[in-house]
């Protein structure tokens, strides 16, 4: 085996392990050892890599520290098991809270919490009254929605089951959080409002008012991240091809007769297209502004 050379010293062991997991996932042999000070006590953690890959690993580390929450690093950590290696319930709580807050911004977390609040309020406290307040309209008459315009948006924050809300809010936190963290509050708010209004309206026109869920917005965040990553690589926003493939397969499956439940297929498709469209618009404006400043 080739000799390993010191690459970098990192204060937190979890961070060092996460980076090494990623290096191994791209076939760079590496490991973490404790760094000792003159008194023999641990003073951080040293990442060792093969000399032949030292230059490449250094470039990878520079990219890693610029966007440590990128999904490609998290994915390799979870696959190795280091992403869940904790020593106590207290440590688990602290790390979970830190990771949760680090991945998403205030608006992403607000929508996440709002969905769960509405879910709890509906099924634990107030029952059907909440549902009647947030659905697109109560009577199949669009005039009610025009008179109460919040109904264009609020179906997105209502969910019918625990699995439904868990799936949607997880992806919102992951994908929407990336957008807010990297591109700011205006972009994620615009994406949420645009995709919620368009996907809810489209679903109503196809199936009537009996629908709900954040999935139209989730597909919008997927479309945005997918195409923004393609148009603007190495910007700290991205999603793996396997996840895109899974989500597109799920989208297509919804239009078949194999699904045992009703799925808001139109909201999913329109949401995806609206997210892609916004990614194209944001990229165009970004490049246009760059030209004006040169």
Buried (B, 14 or more C-beta within 10 A) or exposed (E): EEEBBEBBEBEEBBBBBBBBBBBBBEEBBBBBEEBEEEEEEEBBBBBBBBEEBBEBBEEBBEBBEEBBBBBBBBBBBEEBEBBEEBEEEEEEEEBEEEBEEEBBBEBBBEBBEBBBEBBEBBBEEEEEEBBEBBBBBBEEEBEBBEEEEEBBBBBBBBBBEEEBBEBBBEBBBBBBBBBBBBBEEEBBEBBBBBBBBBBBBBBBEEBEBEBBBBBBBBBBBBBBBBBBBEBBEEBBBBBEEEBBEEBBEBBEEBEEEEEEEEBBBBBBBBBBBBBBBBBBEBBEEBEEEEEEEE
